[in-house]
Amino acid sequence: MEGAPHRISWERRTSGSITGVKDVISFDEEEVQVETTMGVLTIVGKELQVKRLSVEQGEMELDGVIDRLSYSESRQQKGKRLMSRLFK
């Protein structure tokens, strides 16, 4: 899964699909956090609903009003950084 392509496709800020999905960290109607092959993707909006999810295929579809998309480093990268700082 590490080499799976990561793509985001949105239509009119109300529906979209994501590929390269490794895990869903959390979701509710206002925020969805997804670990992707490119880091943790946070989607902020209103009335967000996961319409389809296949972690095995690395795909996800969402509906709702999308206000913001942002990335942060993956949970695995954060853990590696923490461990390297602790054991210097």
Backbone hydrogen bonds, N-H to C=O, Kabsch-Sander energy under -0.5 kcal/mol:
donor,donor_aa,acceptor,acceptor_aa,energy
4,A,1,M,-1.8
7,R,5,P,-0.6
7,R,19,T,-0.6
9,S,17,S,-2.5
11,E,15,S,-3.1
12,R,10,W,-0.5
14,T,11,E,-2.1
15,S,11,E,-1.1
16,G,62,L,-2.3
17,S,9,S,-2.4
18,I,60,M,-2.7
19,T,7,R,-2.4
20,G,58,G,-1.2
21,V,58,G,-1.8
22,K,35,E,-3.5
23,D,35,E,-1.7
25,I,23,D,-0.6
25,I,33,Q,-2.1
26,S,33,Q,-1.5
28,D,31,E,-1.7
32,V,43,I,-2.5
33,Q,26,S,-3.1
34,V,41,L,-2.7
35,E,23,D,-2.9
36,T,34,V,-0.6
36,T,39,G,-2.6
37,T,20,G,-1.7
39,G,36,T,-1.4
40,V,72,S,-2.2
41,L,34,V,-3.4
41,L,39,G,-0.5
42,T,40,V,-0.5
42,T,70,S,-3.3
43,I,32,V,-3.0
43,I,41,L,-0.5
44,V,42,T,-0.5
44,V,68,R,-2.8
45,G,30,E,-2.0
46,K,65,V,-2.1
48,L,29,E,-2.5
49,Q,63,D,-2.5
51,K,49,Q,-0.8
51,K,61,E,-2.3
52,R,61,E,-1.4
54,S,59,E,-3.0
58,G,54,S,-1.2
59,E,54,S,-2.4
60,M,18,I,-2.0
61,E,52,R,-2.8
62,L,16,G,-2.5
63,D,49,Q,-2.2
64,G,14,T,-2.3
65,V,46,K,-2.3
66,I,13,R,-2.8
66,I,64,G,-0.7
67,D,44,V,-2.9
67,D,65,V,-0.6
68,R,44,V,-2.1
70,S,42,T,-2.1
72,S,40,V,-2.0
78,K,74,S,-2.1
79,G,75,R,-2.1
80,K,76,Q,-2.1
81,R,77,Q,-2.3
82,L,78,K,-2.4
83,M,79,G,-2.4
84,S,80,K,-2.3
85,R,81,R,-1.8
86,L,82,L,-2.2
87,F,83,M,-2.0
88,K,85,R,-0.8
